Amino acid sequence: MLDSSELHFQGMFAEKKVLPNGFITNDLLYVYFVNWTDKDSNFTLQTEEVDTLKWFSFKELEQKFTGEWPENFVPY
Protein backbone atom coordinates (compact mmCIF):
# COMPACT_ATOMS: atom_id res chain seq x y z
CA MET A 1 0.00 0.00 0.00
CA LEU A 2 1.31 3.44 -0.92
CA ASP A 3 1.48 6.31 1.50
CA SER A 4 0.38 9.65 0.03
CA SER A 5 3.82 11.10 0.83
CA GLU A 6 5.27 8.76 -1.84
CA LEU A 7 3.25 10.40 -4.63
CA HIS A 8 4.87 13.21 -6.63
CA PHE A 9 2.35 15.56 -8.24
CA GLN A 10 3.16 16.27 -11.90
CA GLY A 11 0.18 18.28 -13.06
CA MET A 12 -3.53 18.58 -13.67
CA PHE A 13 -5.17 18.49 -17.09
CA ALA A 14 -8.70 19.40 -18.10
CA GLU A 15 -10.08 18.07 -21.37
CA LYS A 16 -13.42 18.27 -23.12
CA LYS A 17 -14.12 15.80 -25.92
CA VAL A 18 -17.05 15.23 -28.23
CA LEU A 19 -17.34 11.49 -28.83
CA PRO A 20 -18.44 10.00 -32.17
CA ASN A 21 -21.88 9.26 -30.69
CA GLY A 22 -22.32 12.95 -29.81
CA PHE A 23 -21.76 12.57 -26.08
CA ILE A 24 -19.48 15.14 -24.46
CA THR A 25 -16.95 14.14 -21.82
CA ASN A 26 -15.30 16.55 -19.43
CA ASP A 27 -12.24 14.96 -17.85
CA LEU A 28 -10.14 16.34 -15.04
CA LEU A 29 -6.92 14.36 -14.73
CA TYR A 30 -4.41 14.49 -11.91
CA VAL A 31 -1.03 12.96 -12.77
CA TYR A 32 1.33 11.64 -10.11
CA PHE A 33 4.62 9.74 -10.30
CA VAL A 34 5.75 7.21 -7.74
CA ASN A 35 9.01 5.32 -7.36
CA TRP A 36 7.53 1.82 -7.25
CA THR A 37 10.00 -1.00 -6.64
CA ASP A 38 7.64 -3.88 -5.79
CA LYS A 39 6.73 -4.88 -9.36
CA ASP A 40 5.42 -8.24 -8.16
CA SER A 41 2.57 -6.58 -6.27
CA ASN A 42 -0.91 -7.55 -7.32
CA PHE A 43 -3.17 -4.83 -8.64
CA THR A 44 -6.92 -4.93 -8.88
CA LEU A 45 -7.68 -3.12 -12.13
CA GLN A 46 -10.99 -1.38 -12.68
CA THR A 47 -11.65 -3.15 -15.99
CA GLU A 48 -14.12 -0.48 -17.11
CA GLU A 49 -11.31 2.08 -16.92
CA VAL A 50 -8.02 0.19 -17.33
CA ASP A 51 -7.18 -2.26 -20.07
CA THR A 52 -3.53 -3.01 -19.29
CA LEU A 53 -0.88 -2.19 -16.72
CA LYS A 54 2.76 -2.18 -17.84
CA TRP A 55 5.94 -1.19 -16.05
CA PHE A 56 8.44 1.21 -17.64
CA SER A 57 11.56 2.83 -16.31
CA PHE A 58 11.48 6.58 -16.77
CA LYS A 59 14.15 6.25 -19.48
CA GLU A 60 12.07 3.66 -21.41
CA LEU A 61 8.99 5.86 -21.13
CA GLU A 62 10.95 8.89 -22.33
CA GLN A 63 12.17 6.92 -25.38
CA LYS A 64 8.60 5.92 -26.30
CA PHE A 65 7.63 9.59 -26.50
CA THR A 66 10.19 10.74 -29.03
CA GLY A 67 8.70 11.64 -32.39
CA GLU A 68 5.01 10.91 -32.95
CA TRP A 69 2.60 10.10 -30.14
CA PRO A 70 2.67 6.33 -29.44
CA GLU A 71 -0.47 4.70 -30.76
CA ASN A 72 -1.16 2.65 -27.61
CA PHE A 73 -1.09 5.57 -25.16
CA VAL A 74 -3.99 7.77 -24.08
CA PRO A 75 -3.38 11.22 -25.64
CA TYR A 76 -3.19 13.16 -22.37
C-alpha positions, 0 to 999 in steps of 0.5 A: 500500500502506498502512502500519500507522501510517496506520490509526486504531483506532476500536473492537472489536465482538463479536457473536453471531448465530443465522442463519435456518438455525440456525447461530451466528456469533461475529464479532469486528470491528476497525474502523479509519479511514484518510485515503485520498486515492488513490481510483483505486487498484485493490482486490482484493475478497474476493468471499465477504466483500465485495459492493461498495466505495464511497467516502464523505467522513466528512461524507457517511457521517455524513449517511447515519447520521441517523435510521434505520439505512441499509438497505444497511449492515451493522448493526455 
